[in-house]
Amino acid sequence: MLRKGIHFVFMTMAVWMLFPAGFVEAQQKTLAPPEFRGWLPISDEERQMKSPIVEKDAGAEVLFWRVHVVDELLGDNRSLQRAFYHYVRVKIFNEKGKEQAATIDLTYREPGGIEAVDGRTIKADGTILELEHKSVYKRTLVRAGGLQEKAVSFAMPAVEPGAIIEYRWKQTEDDNRFRYLRLHFQREFPVQKVTYFVKPLSSQFVAAEEMFLVPFNCKTSPIQQEDGYSSTTVENVPAAHREPFAPSRPNLEPWALLFYREDRSRDPDKYWNGQGKKMFQEMKSALKANDEIKTAAAEAVGNAKSEDEKVRALVVYLRKTLRSLFDPSVTTAEREAYFQKLPKDRRRTSAEIFKSGIATSDEINVAFAALAMQAGLDARPVLVGDRDELLFNPKLADRYFLDNIAMAVRAGDSWKVVDVSGRWLAPGLLPWREEGMMALITDPKDPRFIQIPASPPEASLESRTAHLRLSEDGTLEGDVDESYTGHRAEDYREDVGPKSPAQREEWLKDRVTRMFPDAEVSAIKLDNVDDATQPLAAHYHLRAPLFAQVTGKRLFFQPIAFRRSQGSPFTAAERRFPVEFPYAWKEVDQVHIQLPSGYTLDHADSPGSVSFGEIGGYKLQMTVSNGKPADLFTARELTFGDHSMLYIPVDKYPMLKKIFDEIQIRDSHSLSLKAN
C-alpha cells in the first residue's frame, strides 16, 4: 500500500492569475527592500500582547513573516539568481518560548546559501540588544527519522518572556527552474501572518507568459499589487510538526506554487499525451550513437545474454565511465567547465556526455539508453514521480510535478523502469523515491502511464551471523559477519562511501559501540563498499565487557544481543500525520552464544514469534545444545512492508505502534544463567 488514502489539498478553484510577465519591461538589479535596511516600528499592541493567538499553548508566536522575492540579474547580464529577503518578528510569552527561541536555525539547500543575517531583541522594558555577527555559525541538523539539513544558526541575545525578537536574512537559490517558485508558509513557531512579495520576471525571460499561483494544504489571499511586487498572504499557520517516517513535507505542509505559462487551462489527458510524444522526439537526437558508443556498448555487454544481464553490465560500465556532476570527486573547476560548455538550446547528446565524463542524473540515464539501444534493448525515456515531492496525480498538468527522467526497457509485454544515476544502489533497483510511483512511458504514438512496483522486503536484506562466547564475568566475545543489500546497503554506502579507509573503520566501530558501550572492536574488514553490484559486508571481532549482569551466582543477559538496545521509533501515544516507510526490508540474525562452563539456563523461555498480518512478521527461535559447554542459538527474522504496505493511515497508528512495541519486547528479552 503506497500512499493510498493520502489526500493533499489541491485548490483547483483557487488558481490566482496575476498578469502577463511582460508587464515589467526589463529585469533590473534590485536593491534589498527598505525594511531590510531598517527595522519596522513595533506597535503598542505587539508590546502588550500577553498570550498567543494561533496555538493557545505556544510559548512563542511569529507576529509576521515577510518575504520579498527577487530574481536578480547577475554580472553577465544574462543569468539570474533567486533571492529571498526574509523578515521575521516573534513574541515570547513564557519560559517555554524563551527556550525555543534561544537558538534560531535557518535551513537551506546547497548550492544556495544564507547571508546578511541581522537580528535584535526588544526586552519588555524597551531595552534593545543587537545580534552579534560573531555568534552566527553554520551546522548540520539531524531531524526525526535521521533527515539531515544544513543550517545557519545563531543565539538571540537576552531572550525573556515578554520580549520581542526579530531577525532578517537574505537567502539565495541557484535553480534553473525560474518559471516556478515555491512559497513556504510554515515555521518552527506558529505564524499569525506570512506575506510574500514577488517581483515578476520580465519579458526578457518569460515572453508572453502569465503568472499563476496554486496553493496546497492552505488558503491564500487574492493577489495584491504594490510597488512593483505581487503579494499574497496566509494567516494563522500552526507550527511545523515533525514526526518520524512522516510523508514528505510537500504533502503535509501549507505552501503554494507560483509559475509562469501561456495557457490558462489544460486538459490533463491531452497535455500528458503531448508531453510523452514531445519527450520521445526530444530524446531521439540525444540518443543517436556514434562509433565510440557502439564500441562502448559492445565492450560493456560482453557475453551477457539476458536482458537483466545486459542491464546490469551497462550499469557497471557507466558507473566506471561517468561521474555525477555533484559527486565529491568533481572539482569546482570541473563543475564550472561543465556549465560553460553546455549547449544553449538543446540537451547534450550521448556522445557529448561520454566525451565529458561528467553528467547530471538525467544525462547518465540518457547515456544508459544510448548504450542499451546499441546492445539490442528497446529503451526509451520515462518521466517518473518522486515520493520526496508532492504525490503525483495526472490531473496536475505540468512537467514541474513529473520532472525526473529515467529510462524504460521493454521486458516482454511490459516495461521495466531503470534509473542508473545512483552510484550506491544495486543495478536493477530504483531509488526508493521512485518505487511505487506513476511513470509516463514516452512514445511517438501512444504514451501511457504505468505504476512502478515497490521492491519486496527480500531486496533490502540486513543479515548478521555471530559466533560468541559468554564468560563468567559477563564479557561477550567473538566474531561477527554482517551483510546488507538493496536500499539498506545504499543507506550505509551513502554514509561510509565518501570516507577514507581509516574513517570507514571508525564508522563501523561507532556503530558497534552504540550497541555495546565500552566494547573493543578489532580485526575490522569492510567489503564491497564501492561495488554496489555486491552486498556490502562487514567483519569484525567483538569484545564487550559487562554484557551480562553478574549478581551472586547468576548471570542475566539478553540473547538477541545486537537488537536489545534498538528502541521503537514510535513512542508517542498519538500521531498527527500518517506513517510512510521509504522501503520494505528484512532482518535476519543468527547468533550463537557459548555459555560459560558450570552454568545452566534457569527457567529459560522464549517470547515467541508474532505475525503482523499481510504487512510482515517476526519469527524467533531459541535452542540450546546438549554439549559441554552448551551453545545457545538464537534465530531472529523480521519482515516488514510485504505487499507494498508502506503507508499507514493515522487511524491505524495504534496498530503500528503495537507492532513495534512487540518487536522491542522480544528484542530486549532477558535470560538467566545459574551456577551449578
Buried (B, 14 or more C-beta within 10 A) or exposed (E): BBBEEBEBEBBEEBBBEBEBBBBBEEBEEBEBBEEBEEBEEBEEEBBEBEEBBBBEEBBBBBBBBBBBBBBBBEEEEEEBBBBBBBBBBBBBBBEBBBEBBEBBEBBBEEEBBBEEBBBBBBBEEEEEBEBEEEBBEEEEEEEEEEEEEBBBBBBBBEBBBBBBBBBBBBBBBEBEEBBBBBBBBBBBBBBBBBBBBBBBBBBBBBEEBBBBBBBBBBEBBEBEEEEEBBBBBBBEBBBBEEBBBBBBBBBBBBBBBBBBBEEEEBEEEEBBBBBBBEBBEBBEEBBEBBEEBBEBBEEBBEEBEEBBEBBBBBBBBBBEBBBBBEEEEBEEEBBEEBEEEEEEEEBBBBBBBBEBEBBBBBBBBBBBBBBBBBBEBEBBBBBBBBBBBBBBBBEBBBBBBBBBBBBBBBEEEEBBBBBBBBBBBBBBBBBBBBBBBBBBBBBEEEBEBBEBEBBBBEBBBBBBBBBBBBBBEBBBBBEBBBBBBBBBBBBBBEBBBEBEEEEBBBBBBEBBBEBBEEBBBEEBEBEBBEEBEBBBBBBBEBBBBBBBEBEEEBBBBBBBBBBBBBEBBBEEEEBEBBBBBBBBBBBBBBBBBBBBEEBEBEEEEBBEEBEBEEBBBBBBEBEBEEEEEBBBBBEBBBBBBBBBBBBBBEEBBEEBBEBBEBBBEBBBBEBBBBEE
